[in-house]
Amino acid sequence: MPRLAANLSMMFNEVPFLDRFAAAGKAGFKAVEFLFPYEYPAAELRQRLADAGLVQALFNAPPGDWGKGERGLASLPGRQAEFRDGIHKALDYATVLDCPLVHVMAGIPAGVAPVTAAALYAANLAWAGEQALAAGKRIVIEPINHRDMPGFHLNTVEQGAAVVEAIGRDRLGLQFDIYHCQVTQGDIAKRLEALMPVVAHIQIADVPARNEPGTGEIGWPYVFERIDALGYQGWVGCEYRPAGETVAGLAWRQRFGI
């Protein structure tokens, strides 16, 4: 069955962030992911991982000014230098944390011509992919639905897969978020089947409320069976908001035999 990674930005919010590593390990997880590590020294995070017997599956590159609504710089004009500085910083953290994947958010290019945003996005990702390859890492990109993040540059899994193929699978991979795919497009199983060769990371949450699997409309037993049948070997990030207390909500793992 799928190997689960706890998302520490969303789960175990009952305790401070640095204590969530131990909480995840105690709950039976073997890996974690989160949004951004940059508030903490990389060495401190590496120690928390080691103490809890965890591996780091994924985190995000700097997104710009999150508090002002920025959600990535890759498609924004005039931000190339900041984008490159952020990639260098992310890869430095990835090296210390022994993390193979860094998610680069596409951004919300408000008021930018689509052709301009697309050209910037491709150029920035091509550069970032080269840096990641040299560091022994891989960049991943994630389509995000426009209900949760209006105007986000990358919207469908097919668009993401096309970018991966254009730049190269050794440099870039698709982060297939089942929640976002269901909201935007649906037909999850067929899309997983078609795009699995470029999928580097999978994330899960139920629709519509982005809570635990089993709280919404998605047929999880079939989805998990298909992930296995398609031979996916990576981590499955639990990027959901617990409907209640995190540990109590983990009963879904037993329900679905994971």
Residue frames as qw, qx, qy, qz and C-alpha x, y, z in Angstrom:
[[0.000, 0.887, 0.462, 0.000, 0.00, 0.00, 0.00],
 [0.290, 0.815, -0.046, 0.500, 1.07, 3.63, -0.41],
 [0.581, -0.179, -0.393, 0.690, 3.82, 4.97, 1.85],
 [0.128, -0.905, -0.360, -0.188, 2.41, 7.93, 3.77],
 [0.416, 0.123, -0.242, 0.868, 4.19, 11.16, 4.67],
 [0.178, -0.772, -0.525, 0.310, 2.62, 13.48, 7.23],
 [0.261, 0.644, 0.125, 0.709, 2.29, 17.10, 6.17],
 [0.453, -0.367, -0.506, 0.636, 3.47, 19.01, 9.23],
 [0.029, -0.099, -0.058, -0.993, 2.09, 22.33, 8.00],
 [0.558, -0.269, -0.343, -0.706, -1.44, 20.97, 8.20],
 [0.813, -0.307, -0.490, -0.067, -1.28, 18.04, 10.64],
 [0.677, -0.295, -0.438, 0.512, -0.35, 17.90, 14.33],
 [0.079, 0.620, 0.005, 0.780, -1.14, 21.58, 14.77],
 [0.670, -0.684, -0.266, -0.108, -1.99, 20.74, 18.39],
 [0.711, -0.512, 0.058, 0.479, 1.72, 21.18, 19.16],
 [0.029, 0.851, -0.279, -0.445, 4.41, 23.70, 18.06],
 [0.718, 0.597, -0.294, -0.202, 6.00, 23.03, 14.67],
 [0.223, 0.575, -0.776, 0.129, 9.28, 21.56, 15.93],
 [0.446, -0.163, 0.786, -0.396, 7.38, 19.11, 18.14],
 [0.803, 0.327, 0.039, -0.496, 5.35, 17.82, 15.20],
 [0.466, 0.476, -0.740, -0.094, 8.24, 15.63, 14.01],
 [0.067, -0.161, 0.911, -0.374, 8.09, 13.54, 17.18],
 [0.597, 0.218, 0.436, -0.637, 4.29, 13.49, 17.04],
 [0.714, 0.449, -0.327, -0.425, 4.35, 12.19, 13.47],
 [0.328, 0.369, -0.866, 0.076, 6.88, 9.50, 14.33],
 [0.277, -0.037, 0.798, -0.535, 4.83, 8.41, 17.34],
 [0.682, 0.339, 0.225, -0.608, 1.75, 8.18, 15.11],
 [0.804, 0.092, 0.577, 0.113, 3.55, 5.72, 12.84],
 [0.551, 0.831, -0.041, -0.063, 4.68, 7.91, 9.97],
 [0.820, -0.153, 0.222, 0.504, 8.09, 7.28, 8.42],
 [0.389, 0.226, 0.263, 0.853, 8.31, 10.49, 6.39],
 [0.015, 0.765, 0.404, -0.501, 7.16, 14.10, 6.52],
 [0.335, 0.449, 0.328, 0.760, 6.65, 17.04, 4.23],
 [0.117, -0.743, -0.400, 0.523, 5.77, 20.66, 4.94],
 [0.382, 0.903, 0.184, 0.064, 5.49, 23.98, 3.18],
 [0.341, 0.811, -0.267, 0.393, 8.56, 25.98, 4.19],
 [0.820, -0.292, -0.321, 0.373, 11.57, 25.22, 6.43],
 [0.460, 0.533, -0.121, 0.700, 13.25, 28.62, 6.31],
 [0.416, -0.801, 0.041, -0.429, 12.17, 29.87, 9.74],
 [0.822, -0.508, 0.256, 0.010, 14.43, 27.23, 11.32],
 [0.035, -0.671, 0.703, 0.232, 18.10, 26.27, 10.87],
 [0.778, 0.262, -0.488, -0.297, 18.46, 23.30, 8.55],
 [0.321, 0.275, -0.846, 0.323, 20.63, 21.49, 11.10],
 [0.374, -0.059, 0.594, -0.710, 17.87, 21.75, 13.72],
 [0.795, 0.215, -0.042, -0.566, 15.33, 20.26, 11.34],
 [0.632, 0.348, -0.692, -0.041, 17.72, 17.48, 10.39],
 [0.034, 0.212, -0.834, 0.508, 18.12, 16.61, 14.07],
 [0.601, 0.068, 0.375, -0.702, 14.36, 16.53, 14.58],
 [0.794, 0.302, -0.370, -0.375, 14.05, 14.15, 11.65],
 [0.456, 0.324, -0.804, 0.202, 16.76, 11.88, 13.03],
 [0.207, -0.163, 0.711, -0.652, 15.33, 11.87, 16.55],
 [0.693, 0.175, 0.304, -0.630, 11.90, 10.84, 15.24],
 [0.506, -0.032, 0.831, 0.228, 13.22, 8.28, 12.74],
 [0.517, 0.734, 0.359, -0.257, 11.80, 10.21, 9.80],
 [0.475, 0.051, 0.441, 0.760, 12.88, 11.14, 6.30],
 [0.203, 0.592, 0.082, -0.776, 12.07, 14.41, 4.56],
 [0.571, 0.393, 0.690, 0.207, 10.01, 13.74, 1.44],
 [0.262, 0.628, 0.409, 0.609, 9.31, 17.24, 0.15],
 [0.147, -0.693, -0.332, 0.622, 9.19, 20.96, 0.93],
 [0.407, 0.849, 0.310, 0.134, 8.60, 24.16, -1.04],
 [0.490, 0.200, 0.017, 0.848, 11.04, 26.68, -2.42],
 [0.045, -0.406, -0.319, 0.855, 10.53, 30.26, -1.17],
 [0.279, 0.609, 0.721, 0.178, 7.24, 31.59, -2.62],
 [0.077, 0.543, 0.147, 0.823, 7.77, 35.33, -2.45],
 [0.171, -0.184, 0.448, -0.858, 5.75, 37.32, 0.09],
 [0.219, -0.309, -0.923, -0.060, 3.27, 34.74, 1.38],
 [0.055, -0.495, -0.576, 0.648, 1.62, 37.25, 3.70],
 [0.235, 0.471, -0.103, -0.844, 0.79, 39.49, 0.77],
 [0.790, 0.383, 0.292, -0.380, -0.73, 36.64, -1.21],
 [0.383, 0.619, -0.628, -0.274, 2.22, 35.64, -3.37],
 [0.902, -0.088, 0.387, -0.169, 2.23, 31.94, -4.19],
 [0.799, 0.058, 0.408, 0.438, 5.46, 31.47, -6.07],
 [0.033, -0.769, 0.207, 0.604, 7.71, 33.56, -8.30],
 [0.543, -0.051, 0.706, 0.452, 8.31, 31.35, -11.31],
 [0.333, 0.584, 0.612, 0.417, 5.83, 33.13, -13.61],
 [0.116, -0.925, -0.253, 0.257, 6.24, 36.70, -12.30],
 [0.544, 0.678, -0.016, 0.494, 8.09, 39.33, -14.37],
 [0.040, 0.803, -0.284, 0.523, 10.98, 41.14, -12.75],
 [0.706, -0.578, 0.310, -0.268, 11.48, 38.58, -10.00],
 [0.884, 0.310, -0.341, 0.075, 14.05, 36.32, -11.65],
 [0.272, 0.528, -0.615, 0.519, 16.91, 37.26, -9.33],
 [0.523, -0.344, 0.480, -0.614, 14.77, 36.63, -6.26],
 [0.953, 0.088, -0.059, -0.284, 13.60, 33.36, -7.78],
 [0.728, 0.413, -0.491, 0.240, 17.17, 32.20, -8.31],
 [0.048, -0.490, 0.623, -0.608, 18.22, 33.17, -4.80],
 [0.751, -0.202, 0.297, -0.555, 15.27, 31.17, -3.49],
 [0.941, 0.215, -0.247, -0.088, 16.24, 28.09, -5.47],
 [0.444, 0.476, -0.619, 0.440, 19.79, 28.23, -4.15],
 [0.339, -0.386, 0.547, -0.661, 18.46, 28.52, -0.61],
 [0.892, -0.037, 0.091, -0.442, 16.01, 25.65, -1.10],
 [0.855, 0.315, -0.403, 0.079, 18.68, 23.36, -2.53],
 [0.143, 0.492, -0.658, 0.552, 20.98, 24.16, 0.39],
 [0.611, -0.238, 0.454, -0.603, 18.22, 23.06, 2.77],
 [0.935, 0.171, -0.124, -0.286, 17.46, 20.00, 0.64],
 [0.587, 0.453, -0.619, 0.259, 21.09, 18.94, 0.88],
 [0.118, -0.369, 0.685, -0.617, 21.17, 19.20, 4.67],
 [0.694, -0.034, 0.393, -0.602, 17.77, 17.50, 5.04],
 [0.190, -0.128, 0.935, 0.272, 18.63, 14.82, 2.48],
 [0.526, 0.518, 0.470, -0.484, 15.37, 15.69, 0.73],
 [0.485, 0.085, 0.683, 0.540, 15.12, 14.56, -2.90],
 [0.161, 0.632, 0.602, 0.461, 12.31, 16.88, -4.06],
 [0.085, -0.348, -0.227, 0.906, 11.72, 20.63, -3.95],
 [0.250, 0.703, 0.660, 0.093, 8.33, 21.99, -4.98],
 [0.163, -0.122, 0.136, 0.970, 8.45, 25.22, -6.97],
 [0.269, 0.664, 0.604, -0.350, 5.13, 27.07, -6.96],
 [0.439, 0.472, 0.487, 0.589, 4.13, 28.65, -10.26],
 [0.111, -0.218, -0.153, 0.958, 2.73, 31.88, -8.85],
 [0.241, 0.751, 0.595, -0.152, -0.27, 34.11, -9.51],
 [0.363, -0.022, 0.290, 0.885, 0.74, 36.38, -12.43],
 [0.158, 0.781, 0.535, -0.280, -2.07, 38.91, -12.06],
 [0.216, 0.906, -0.006, -0.363, -2.20, 41.37, -14.93],
 [0.227, -0.505, 0.702, 0.449, 0.51, 39.55, -16.88],
 [0.685, 0.383, -0.351, -0.511, -0.15, 38.37, -20.42],
 [0.946, -0.136, 0.265, -0.124, -0.47, 34.57, -20.42],
 [0.832, 0.473, -0.144, 0.251, 2.25, 34.19, -23.07],
 [0.118, 0.745, -0.457, 0.471, 4.65, 36.25, -20.94],
 [0.661, -0.481, 0.445, -0.365, 3.88, 34.26, -17.80],
 [0.986, 0.106, 0.123, -0.021, 4.34, 30.99, -19.68],
 [0.641, 0.622, -0.290, 0.343, 7.68, 32.05, -21.14],
 [0.149, -0.695, 0.512, -0.483, 9.01, 33.16, -17.75],
 [0.850, -0.287, 0.325, -0.299, 7.75, 29.98, -16.12],
 [0.952, 0.283, -0.036, 0.115, 9.51, 27.76, -18.65],
 [0.442, 0.680, -0.381, 0.444, 12.77, 29.70, -18.48],
 [0.360, -0.632, 0.484, -0.486, 12.85, 29.77, -14.68],
 [0.924, -0.173, 0.275, -0.202, 12.03, 26.08, -14.38],
 [0.851, 0.442, -0.190, 0.211, 14.65, 25.12, -16.95],
 [0.184, 0.683, -0.492, 0.507, 17.26, 27.01, -14.92],
 [0.596, -0.479, 0.448, -0.464, 16.04, 25.59, -11.60],
 [0.990, 0.064, 0.046, -0.117, 16.02, 22.09, -13.03],
 [0.662, 0.541, -0.382, 0.350, 19.67, 22.41, -14.02],
 [0.123, -0.619, 0.536, -0.561, 20.61, 23.58, -10.52],
 [0.817, -0.275, 0.313, -0.397, 18.66, 20.73, -8.93],
 [0.949, 0.271, -0.157, 0.035, 20.22, 18.13, -11.20],
 [0.426, 0.601, -0.496, 0.459, 23.70, 19.34, -10.29],
 [0.314, -0.481, 0.553, -0.604, 22.79, 19.08, -6.59],
 [0.163, -0.004, -0.986, 0.032, 21.37, 15.57, -6.95],
 [0.282, 0.362, 0.613, -0.643, 17.80, 16.82, -6.39],
 [0.107, 0.371, 0.750, 0.537, 14.68, 17.25, -8.49],
 [0.242, 0.086, 0.125, -0.959, 12.20, 20.08, -8.90],
 [0.083, 0.436, 0.892, 0.086, 8.49, 19.25, -8.82],
 [0.201, -0.058, -0.117, -0.971, 5.58, 21.38, -10.00],
 [0.091, 0.360, 0.880, -0.296, 1.98, 21.19, -8.79],
 [0.175, -0.421, -0.472, -0.755, -1.23, 22.26, -10.54],
 [0.020, -0.252, -0.665, 0.703, -3.49, 24.00, -8.00],
 [0.084, 0.633, 0.738, 0.218, -7.22, 24.49, -8.37],
 [0.089, 0.361, 0.102, 0.923, -8.61, 27.96, -8.97],
 [0.520, -0.695, -0.406, -0.285, -11.27, 27.66, -6.28],
 [0.713, -0.570, -0.175, 0.369, -8.65, 27.62, -3.55],
 [0.425, -0.478, 0.216, 0.738, -6.07, 29.75, -5.33],
 [0.508, 0.797, 0.312, -0.096, -7.65, 31.97, -8.01],
 [0.325, 0.914, -0.230, -0.079, -5.34, 32.90, -10.85],
 [0.617, -0.485, 0.577, 0.224, -2.63, 30.33, -10.11],
 [0.278, 0.602, -0.534, -0.525, -0.60, 29.86, -13.28],
 [0.234, 0.174, -0.937, -0.193, -0.60, 26.05, -13.40],
 [0.620, -0.078, 0.202, -0.754, -4.10, 24.58, -13.26],
 [0.945, 0.094, -0.032, -0.312, -4.30, 21.09, -14.79],
 [0.741, -0.384, 0.521, 0.176, -2.21, 17.95, -14.46],
 [0.770, 0.466, 0.321, 0.293, -1.88, 17.73, -18.23],
 [0.199, 0.945, -0.136, 0.220, -0.36, 21.21, -18.34],
 [0.493, -0.730, 0.472, -0.018, 2.08, 20.18, -15.63],
 [0.854, -0.021, 0.482, 0.197, 3.00, 16.97, -17.43],
 [0.624, 0.724, 0.137, 0.261, 3.67, 18.87, -20.66],
 [0.053, -0.930, 0.328, -0.158, 6.09, 21.20, -18.85],
 [0.712, -0.460, 0.528, 0.058, 7.88, 18.22, -17.31],
 [0.838, 0.284, 0.398, 0.243, 8.29, 16.56, -20.68],
 [0.416, 0.881, -0.012, 0.225, 9.54, 19.78, -22.28],
 [0.149, -0.865, 0.440, -0.189, 12.24, 20.34, -19.65],
 [0.527, 0.337, -0.774, 0.099, 13.11, 16.73, -18.88],
 [0.813, -0.460, -0.287, -0.212, 12.08, 14.11, -16.35],
 [0.734, -0.030, -0.392, 0.553, 15.56, 14.02, -14.85],
 [0.181, 0.204, -0.205, 0.940, 15.19, 17.66, -13.83],
 [0.425, -0.104, 0.098, -0.894, 11.48, 18.01, -13.24],
 [0.105, -0.221, -0.970, 0.006, 8.60, 15.90, -11.97],
 [0.396, -0.461, -0.351, -0.712, 4.84, 16.28, -11.55],
 [0.080, 0.013, 0.746, -0.661, 3.42, 16.69, -8.06],
 [0.373, -0.318, -0.684, -0.540, 0.00, 15.06, -8.49],
 [0.186, 0.001, 0.594, -0.782, -2.32, 16.39, -5.79],
 [0.049, -0.350, -0.913, -0.203, -5.49, 14.28, -5.85],
 [0.007, 0.672, 0.524, -0.523, -7.52, 16.95, -4.05],
 [0.089, 0.568, -0.194, -0.795, -6.65, 19.67, -6.56],
 [0.052, 0.066, -0.829, -0.553, -7.18, 17.31, -9.50],
 [0.007, 0.480, 0.876, -0.056, -10.62, 16.29, -8.28],
 [0.064, 0.707, 0.322, -0.627, -11.72, 19.89, -7.78],
 [0.104, 0.561, -0.364, -0.736, -10.42, 21.06, -11.15],
 [0.372, 0.331, -0.692, -0.523, -10.89, 18.05, -13.41],
 [0.856, -0.068, 0.336, -0.387, -11.99, 14.78, -11.78],
 [0.910, 0.365, -0.193, -0.045, -11.34, 11.41, -13.46],
 [0.367, -0.781, 0.505, -0.029, -8.48, 10.83, -11.03],
 [0.811, -0.163, 0.551, 0.111, -7.72, 7.21, -11.82],
 [0.738, 0.577, 0.259, 0.235, -7.47, 7.71, -15.58],
 [0.173, 0.942, -0.220, 0.187, -5.29, 10.77, -15.15],
 [0.556, -0.623, 0.550, 0.017, -2.97, 8.92, -12.77],
 [0.853, 0.136, 0.477, 0.163, -2.76, 6.08, -15.28],
 [0.592, 0.761, 0.119, 0.237, -1.94, 8.41, -18.17],
 [0.115, 0.905, -0.260, 0.316, 0.59, 10.56, -16.31],
 [0.846, -0.517, 0.103, 0.079, 2.28, 8.15, -13.91],
 [0.816, 0.237, -0.012, 0.527, 5.55, 8.16, -15.91],
 [0.259, 0.571, -0.129, 0.768, 6.09, 11.81, -14.93],
 [0.581, -0.738, -0.121, -0.321, 4.62, 11.68, -11.40],
 [0.436, 0.387, -0.605, 0.543, 7.30, 12.26, -8.76],
 [0.004, 0.040, 0.691, -0.722, 5.09, 12.89, -5.73],
 [0.334, -0.505, -0.666, -0.436, 1.43, 12.36, -4.79],
 [0.081, -0.062, 0.522, -0.847, -0.62, 14.25, -2.22],
 [0.273, -0.429, -0.830, -0.228, -4.04, 13.42, -0.82],
 [0.178, 0.155, 0.482, -0.844, -7.03, 15.10, 0.80],
 [0.207, 0.494, 0.842, 0.065, -10.76, 14.58, 0.38],
 [0.080, -0.158, -0.285, -0.942, -13.16, 16.86, -1.46],
 [0.268, 0.831, 0.142, 0.466, -14.85, 19.25, -0.78],
 [0.414, -0.905, 0.008, -0.094, -13.45, 20.30, 2.61],
 [0.460, 0.633, -0.542, 0.306, -9.83, 19.11, 2.24],
 [0.634, -0.527, 0.450, -0.342, -10.12, 16.88, 5.30],
 [0.407, -0.323, 0.853, 0.044, -9.03, 13.26, 5.83],
 [0.336, 0.073, -0.806, -0.482, -9.68, 10.58, 3.22],
 [0.220, -0.344, -0.910, 0.075, -13.13, 9.17, 3.82],
 [0.008, 0.499, 0.463, -0.732, -14.75, 12.47, 4.76],
 [0.311, 0.527, -0.126, -0.781, -15.89, 13.44, 1.27],
 [0.772, 0.453, 0.047, -0.444, -16.67, 12.31, -2.24],
 [0.355, 0.594, -0.700, -0.176, -13.54, 10.50, -3.42],
 [0.978, -0.083, -0.085, -0.173, -13.55, 6.68, -3.66],
 [0.156, -0.790, 0.590, -0.054, -10.32, 6.09, -1.78],
 [0.782, -0.175, 0.597, 0.029, -10.14, 2.26, -1.79],
 [0.775, 0.548, 0.268, 0.162, -10.13, 2.31, -5.58],
 [0.230, 0.933, -0.244, 0.132, -7.71, 5.24, -5.79],
 [0.431, -0.666, 0.607, -0.031, -5.22, 3.59, -3.41],
 [0.843, 0.081, 0.526, 0.081, -5.51, 0.31, -5.31],
 [0.649, 0.737, 0.100, 0.159, -4.76, 2.07, -8.57],
 [0.048, -0.903, 0.422, -0.068, -1.74, 3.87, -7.13],
 [0.631, -0.395, 0.667, 0.038, -0.34, 0.50, -6.13],
 [0.812, 0.348, 0.463, 0.075, -1.26, -1.21, -9.39],
 [0.475, 0.873, -0.045, 0.103, 0.46, 1.53, -11.39],
 [0.843, 0.073, -0.194, 0.497, 3.71, 0.83, -9.57],
 [0.016, -0.878, 0.132, -0.459, 4.14, 4.16, -7.81],
 [0.770, -0.083, -0.452, 0.443, 7.12, 3.95, -5.45],
 [0.163, 0.431, -0.239, 0.855, 7.23, 7.46, -3.97],
 [0.049, -0.246, -0.684, 0.685, 5.74, 8.97, -0.85],
 [0.149, -0.645, -0.599, -0.450, 2.08, 9.97, -0.60],
 [0.127, 0.117, -0.364, 0.915, 1.83, 13.25, 1.27],
 [0.175, -0.638, -0.744, 0.096, -1.14, 13.65, 3.62],
 [0.120, 0.069, -0.004, 0.990, -1.74, 17.30, 2.81],
 [0.327, -0.598, -0.613, -0.400, -5.12, 17.55, 4.48],
 [0.209, -0.431, 0.343, -0.808, -6.66, 19.59, 7.28],
 [0.181, -0.176, -0.938, 0.236, -7.76, 17.24, 10.06],
 [0.345, -0.583, -0.472, -0.564, -11.47, 17.61, 10.69],
 [0.647, -0.744, -0.077, -0.150, -10.76, 17.31, 14.41],
 [0.484, -0.717, 0.492, 0.099, -7.78, 16.20, 16.48],
 [0.389, 0.605, -0.632, -0.288, -5.01, 14.88, 14.23],
 [0.044, -0.249, 0.964, -0.086, -4.35, 11.50, 15.86],
 [0.526, 0.280, 0.661, -0.456, -8.04, 10.69, 16.29],
 [0.604, 0.620, -0.059, -0.497, -8.54, 11.44, 12.62],
 [0.119, 0.522, -0.806, -0.251, -5.88, 8.91, 11.58],
 [0.639, 0.075, 0.716, -0.269, -8.42, 6.08, 11.91],
 [0.693, 0.603, -0.085, -0.386, -8.84, 6.39, 8.14],
 [0.180, 0.575, -0.788, -0.126, -5.57, 4.50, 7.71],
 [0.315, -0.043, 0.926, -0.202, -7.03, 1.40, 9.34],
 [0.620, 0.474, 0.362, -0.510, -10.30, 1.87, 7.51],
 [0.661, 0.671, -0.219, -0.254, -8.52, 1.70, 4.17],
 [0.976, -0.072, 0.097, 0.178, -5.90, -0.85, 5.24],
 [0.495, 0.718, -0.248, 0.422, -2.88, 1.45, 5.08]]
